[in-house]
Structures are given as C-alpha cells and as structure tokens.
Amino acid sequence: MALVEITEANFEELVEKSDKIVVLDLWAEWCGPCRMIAPHFKEMAEEYEGKAVIGKVDIDSNQGIAQKFMVMNIPTVLYLKNGKVVNKIVGAGPKKKYVKALEKLL
C-alpha cells in the first residue's frame, strides 16, 4: 500500500479499525523538518506493505486529529495499535529511528 493520506473523514476506517500497526506522520506544509523526513515514510510505506499502514496527517487540514492526540510540536510520529497510541516520536530524525520503533511493534 502506498503512503496513505489520513483525514478526519477516513480516520476511523483507516486507523481505528485497522488490524495492523499504524504509523502516522503528523506534519504541515510550512514545516521544514517535516518535509525533510517525508521521504522516510514514502519508503517505509513500500517496505512494510501488508505489514503496517503508513500514513500522513496534514495538521492544518485535520486539526481535530492533532487535538485528539495533543500534538504540540511537529513533526510528530505516532505508532498506533488497535487505535491506541503505543509509541510517539517528536522531532525529525533518521529513517532508522522510525523503522526501529516500528519493528519493535511487529
């Protein structure tokens, strides 16, 4: 599955009802570090196809999701299992940091 655009409209179906680990990259167009790490998640979406759902949430368009998870800084990467946050990484980092966190949950 390609990188998924998660919105308030599809959040329940794609995140809360998912039987897979969901990785959400919460970002905004104006955020330089967010743009810097964006390729990590495109690659992870391909590498973990069928094993995990990798999605992006534009917090400017989906403020309700950011509020739900009390996101104060971006980029914030959330790891969810059965719709519940099981890990959270705030700030930009190398791809291996995000992969390692995902591997622990698989």
N, CA, C and O of each residue as an XYZ file, in Angstrom:
424
protein
N       0.856     -1.181      0.000
C       0.000      0.000      0.000
C       0.895      1.235      0.000
O       1.889      1.300      0.724
N       0.540      2.170     -0.791
C       1.286      3.427     -0.847
C       1.033      4.227      0.420
O       0.168      3.888      1.228
N       1.793      5.281      0.577
C       1.604      6.190      1.692
C       0.164      6.704      1.656
O      -0.310      7.153      0.613
N      -0.528      6.639      2.791
C      -1.946      6.970      2.858
C      -2.133      8.361      3.466
O      -1.510      8.701      4.472
N      -2.988      9.146      2.848
C      -3.348     10.462      3.397
C      -4.493     10.238      4.375
O      -5.604      9.885      3.978
N      -4.212     10.446      5.651
C      -5.222     10.247      6.690
C      -5.896     11.587      6.972
O      -5.232     12.602      7.186
N      -7.219     11.569      6.968
C      -8.000     12.781      7.233
C      -9.004     12.480      8.345
O      -9.161     11.336      8.771
N      -9.667     13.515      8.796
C     -10.702     13.301      9.799
C     -11.822     12.426      9.232
O     -12.477     11.695      9.976
N     -12.041     12.499      7.930
C     -13.114     11.717      7.291
C     -12.798     10.227      7.230
O     -13.709      9.408      7.350
N     -11.525      9.852      7.045
C     -11.202      8.428      6.908
C     -10.457      7.861      8.121
O     -10.050      6.699      8.107
N     -10.278      8.664      9.161
C      -9.504      8.257     10.332
C     -10.052      6.989     10.988
O      -9.301      6.052     11.258
N     -11.340      6.963     11.238
C     -11.924      5.793     11.911
C     -11.675      4.520     11.112
O     -11.235      3.508     11.656
N     -11.961      4.586      9.820
C     -11.827      3.395      8.977
C     -10.370      2.948      8.833
O     -10.075      1.761      8.971
N      -9.458      3.883      8.559
C      -8.073      3.521      8.244
C      -7.163      3.380      9.455
O      -6.132      2.713      9.380
N      -7.532      4.000     10.566
C      -6.665      3.956     11.745
C      -7.311      3.149     12.876
O      -6.760      2.143     13.322
N      -8.471      3.595     13.329
C      -9.083      2.948     14.489
C      -9.522      1.513     14.217
O      -9.484      0.678     15.120
N      -9.933      1.217     12.997
C     -10.409     -0.133     12.675
C      -9.339     -1.011     12.031
O      -9.618     -2.151     11.657
N      -8.129     -0.498     11.899
C      -7.060     -1.265     11.255
C      -6.612     -2.423     12.140
O      -6.504     -2.277     13.357
N      -6.353     -3.574     11.522
C      -5.824     -4.717     12.263
C      -4.294     -4.743     12.206
O      -3.666     -5.691     12.678
N      -3.706     -3.704     11.630
C      -2.252     -3.598     11.522
C      -1.759     -2.433     12.383
O      -2.537     -1.583     12.815
N      -0.458     -2.418     12.616
C       0.164     -1.255     13.259
C       0.013     -0.086     12.295
O       0.222     -0.239     11.092
N      -0.345      1.072     12.816
C      -0.487      2.277     12.000
C       0.570      3.291     12.458
O       0.690      3.600     13.644
N       1.331      3.797     11.477
C       2.327      4.827     11.751
C       1.804      6.109     11.120
O       1.566      6.162      9.914
N       1.627      7.143     11.941
C       1.116      8.418     11.445
C       2.181      9.493     11.561
O       2.709      9.747     12.644
N       2.487     10.115     10.447
C       3.393     11.255     10.402
C       2.518     12.504     10.397
O       1.875     12.815      9.395
N       2.497     13.213     11.513
C       1.724     14.458     11.601
C       2.634     15.601     11.194
O       3.689     15.811     11.792
N       2.219     16.339     10.170
C       3.090     17.325      9.537
C       2.292     18.522      9.054
O       1.067     18.559      9.167
N       3.009     19.503      8.512
C       2.396     20.659      7.861
C       3.323     21.114      6.735
O       4.541     20.948      6.808
N       2.732     21.681      5.710
C       3.482     22.130      4.533
C       4.574     23.132      4.891
O       5.648     23.112      4.291
N       4.319     23.999      5.851
C       5.250     25.057      6.222
C       6.387     24.585      7.122
O       7.277     25.369      7.449
N       6.370     23.318      7.525
C       7.345     22.763      8.474
C       8.534     22.157      7.738
O       8.408     21.106      7.110
N       9.680     22.813      7.813
C      10.889     22.327      7.139
C      11.313     20.934      7.564
O      11.546     20.087      6.702
N      11.425     20.659      8.878
C      11.798     19.308      9.304
C      10.797     18.241      8.842
O      11.179     17.101      8.578
N       9.525     18.614      8.748
C       8.506     17.669      8.266
C       8.796     17.270      6.815
O       8.722     16.096      6.453
N       9.123     18.258      6.004
C       9.428     17.980      4.594
C      10.714     17.163      4.480
O      10.856     16.340      3.576
N      11.643     17.394      5.397
C      12.918     16.695      5.374
C      12.740     15.184      5.605
O      13.423     14.375      4.977
N      11.828     14.811      6.501
C      11.654     13.385      6.813
C      10.582     12.709      5.961
O      10.422     11.491      6.037
N       9.854     13.460      5.162
C       8.770     12.886      4.351
C       9.212     11.680      3.516
O       8.470     10.701      3.438
N      10.399     11.715      2.886
C      10.801     10.546      2.096
C      10.934      9.264      2.918
O      10.743      8.172      2.382
N      11.254      9.373      4.199
C      11.358      8.177      5.052
C      10.050      7.397      5.033
O      10.044      6.168      4.951
N       8.942      8.132      5.110
C       7.647      7.465      5.233
C       7.160      6.922      3.901
O       6.459      5.911      3.863
N       7.525      7.584      2.803
C       7.209      7.020      1.478
C       7.906      5.681      1.319
O       7.301      4.711      0.861
N       9.182      5.627      1.696
C       9.944      4.374      1.592
C       9.377      3.315      2.522
O       9.233      2.156      2.133
N       9.056      3.704      3.745
C       8.514      2.736      4.702
C       7.177      2.182      4.233
O       6.885      1.007      4.456
N       6.363      3.007      3.589
C       5.066      2.538      3.089
C       5.262      1.398      2.099
O       4.498      0.433      2.099
N       6.277      1.506      1.263
C       6.562      0.433      0.300
C       7.181     -0.773      0.995
O       6.796     -1.911      0.726
N       8.130     -0.532      1.880
C       8.863     -1.613      2.544
C       7.978     -2.437      3.479
O       8.202     -3.635      3.651
N       6.983     -1.804      4.078
C       6.131     -2.501      5.047
C       4.724     -2.760      4.514
O       3.791     -2.973      5.288
N       4.580     -2.739      3.205
C       3.276     -3.017      2.596
C       2.767     -4.369      3.071
O       3.484     -5.369      3.019
N       1.520     -4.391      3.535
C       0.914     -5.623      4.031
C       1.212     -5.905      5.495
O       0.551     -6.743      6.109
N       2.204     -5.215      6.066
C       2.577     -5.432      7.467
C       2.124     -4.291      8.368
O       1.807     -4.501      9.538
N       2.096     -3.068      7.807
C       1.729     -1.883      8.587
C       1.097     -0.862      7.649
O       1.288     -0.913      6.434
N       0.349      0.058      8.227
C      -0.226      1.170      7.477
C       0.616      2.398      7.810
O       0.762      2.763      8.976
N       1.164      3.027      6.780
C       1.967      4.229      6.971
C       1.168      5.398      6.395
O       0.834      5.408      5.210
N       0.867      6.376      7.238
C       0.034      7.482      6.797
C       0.572      8.838      7.195
O       1.404      8.966      8.094
N       0.073      9.850      6.500
C       0.424     11.238      6.789
C      -0.848     11.992      7.167
O      -1.913     11.775      6.588
N      -0.715     12.877      8.143
C      -1.830     13.717      8.570
C      -1.377     15.169      8.478
O      -0.478     15.591      9.206
N      -1.995     15.928      7.589
C      -1.730     17.358      7.491
C      -2.507     18.025      8.623
O      -3.736     18.094      8.591
N      -1.772     18.517      9.626
C      -2.462     19.044     10.810
C      -3.193     20.347     10.542
O      -4.114     20.696     11.281
N      -2.802     21.079      9.495
C      -3.533     22.307      9.172
C      -4.934     21.988      8.656
O      -5.878     22.731      8.922
N      -5.068     20.897      7.927
C      -6.363     20.489      7.373
C      -7.148     19.582      8.310
O      -8.360     19.432      8.159
N      -6.463     18.976      9.277
C      -7.081     17.985     10.162
C      -6.736     18.288     11.619
O      -6.125     17.474     12.312
N      -7.136     19.469     12.064
C      -6.785     19.913     13.412
C      -7.390     19.032     14.502
O      -6.845     18.930     15.600
N      -8.507     18.407     14.194
C      -9.154     17.532     15.174
C      -8.282     16.344     15.540
O      -8.260     15.920     16.695
N      -7.566     15.805     14.565
C      -6.671     14.670     14.841
C      -5.517     15.141     15.722
O      -5.155     14.467     16.686
N      -4.942     16.294     15.394
C      -3.842     16.841     16.198
C      -4.309     17.089     17.637
O      -3.575     16.814     18.587
N      -5.514     17.603     17.792
C      -6.047     17.865     19.130
C      -6.308     16.565     19.887
O      -6.032     16.466     21.082
N      -6.836     15.577     19.185
C      -7.142     14.285     19.808
C      -5.913     13.678     20.477
O      -6.003     13.091     21.555
N      -4.752     13.829     19.814
C      -3.518     13.244     20.335
C      -2.625     14.275     21.023
O      -1.462     13.998     21.316
N      -3.172     15.466     21.278
C      -2.458     16.536     21.975
C      -1.081     16.810     21.365
O      -0.078     16.910     22.072
N      -1.059     16.926     20.049
C       0.189     17.201     19.335
C       0.506     18.687     19.477
O      -0.265     19.543     19.043
N       1.649     18.978     20.090
C       2.073     20.359     20.324
C       3.196     20.785     19.382
O       3.353     21.969     19.087
N       3.977     19.808     18.912
C       5.118     20.083     18.037
C       5.075     19.128     16.856
O       4.600     17.998     16.967
N       5.582     19.606     15.719
C       5.688     18.736     14.555
C       7.111     18.820     14.024
O       7.777     19.838     14.206
N       7.582     17.773     13.376
C       6.860     16.532     13.130
C       6.664     15.710     14.401
O       7.519     15.678     15.287
N       5.524     15.056     14.459
C       5.239     14.060     15.484
C       4.843     12.788     14.752
O       4.015     12.813     13.842
N       5.438     11.684     15.157
C       5.122     10.390     14.559
C       4.486      9.528     15.638
O       5.077      9.277     16.688
N       3.270      9.081     15.356
C       2.532      8.236     16.286
C       2.487      6.813     15.773
O       2.314      6.580     14.577
N       2.644      5.863     16.679
C       2.510      4.444     16.365
C       1.278      3.957     17.106
O       1.210      4.049     18.332
N       0.302      3.438     16.363
C      -0.955      3.012     16.962
C      -1.210      1.533     16.740
O      -0.914      0.985     15.678
N      -1.760      0.907     17.752
C      -2.178     -0.493     17.670
C      -3.597     -0.541     18.204
O      -3.856     -0.091     19.320
N      -4.506     -1.074     17.430
C      -5.920     -1.121     17.803
C      -6.453      0.268     18.136
O      -7.270      0.428     19.043
N      -5.985      1.270     17.395
C      -6.463      2.633     17.562
C      -5.878      3.381     18.747
O      -6.240      4.533     18.989
N      -4.980      2.748     19.488
C      -4.378      3.368     20.676
C      -2.898      3.649     20.428
O      -2.200      2.840     19.818
N      -2.426      4.798     20.903
C      -1.020      5.159     20.745
C      -0.161      4.259     21.634
O      -0.382      4.164     22.841
N       0.818      3.603     21.018
C       1.732      2.742     21.767
C       3.162      3.289     21.741
O       4.016      2.825     22.497
N       3.424      4.265     20.879
C       4.722      4.920     20.850
C       4.563      6.267     20.156
O       3.644      6.470     19.362
N       5.479      7.187     20.472
C       5.414      8.531     19.918
C       6.838      9.063     19.791
O       7.628      8.968     20.730
N       7.159      9.619     18.631
C       8.456     10.252     18.417
C       8.186     11.689     17.984
O       7.462     11.926     17.017
N       8.769     12.645     18.702
C       8.596     14.056     18.371
C       9.917     14.582     17.829
O      10.974     14.388     18.429
N       9.838     15.247     16.689
C      11.031     15.818     16.073
C      11.542     14.967     14.931
O      11.209     13.788     14.808
N      12.355     15.589     14.101
C      12.917     14.908     12.941
C      14.084     14.022     13.358
O      14.810     14.327     14.304
N      14.247     12.932     12.643
C      15.348     12.017     12.916
C      15.646     11.172     11.696
O      14.966     11.285     10.676
N      16.663     10.323     11.795
C      16.998      9.445     10.678
C      15.936      8.358     10.490
O      15.222      8.003     11.428
N      15.848      7.849      9.290
C      14.853      6.824      8.983
C      14.958      5.638      9.933
O      13.943      5.087     10.357
N      16.174      5.247     10.265
C      16.351      4.055     11.112
C      15.656      4.219     12.472
O      15.242      3.227     13.071
N      15.528      5.429     12.952
C      14.844      5.686     14.225
C      13.372      5.285     14.128
O      12.830      4.657     15.038
N      12.733      5.652     13.021
C      11.315      5.341     12.822
C      11.105      3.857     12.522
O      10.130      3.252     12.969
N      12.033      3.283     11.760
C      11.952      1.848     11.430
C      12.119      1.012     12.679
O      11.374      0.055     12.891
N      13.093      1.363     13.515
C      13.345      0.607     14.745
C      12.110      0.595     15.638
O      11.754     -0.443     16.196
N      11.458      1.742     15.773
C      10.250      1.823     16.591
C       9.131      0.949     16.013
O       8.382      0.322     16.761
N       9.021      0.910     14.691
C       8.006      0.072     14.049
C       8.330     -1.403     14.220
O       7.448     -2.204     14.529
N       9.584     -1.763     14.021
C       9.993     -3.179     14.124
C       9.680     -3.758     15.508
O       9.327     -4.932     15.621
N       9.806     -2.946     16.554
C       9.506     -3.412     17.910
C       8.044     -3.809     18.066
O       7.701     -4.612     18.933
N       7.186     -3.244     17.226
C       5.746     -3.497     17.352
C       5.239     -4.601     16.434
O       4.115     -5.077     16.601
N       6.041     -5.008     15.482
C       5.594     -6.023     14.518
C       5.803     -7.437     15.043
O       5.481     -8.405     14.354
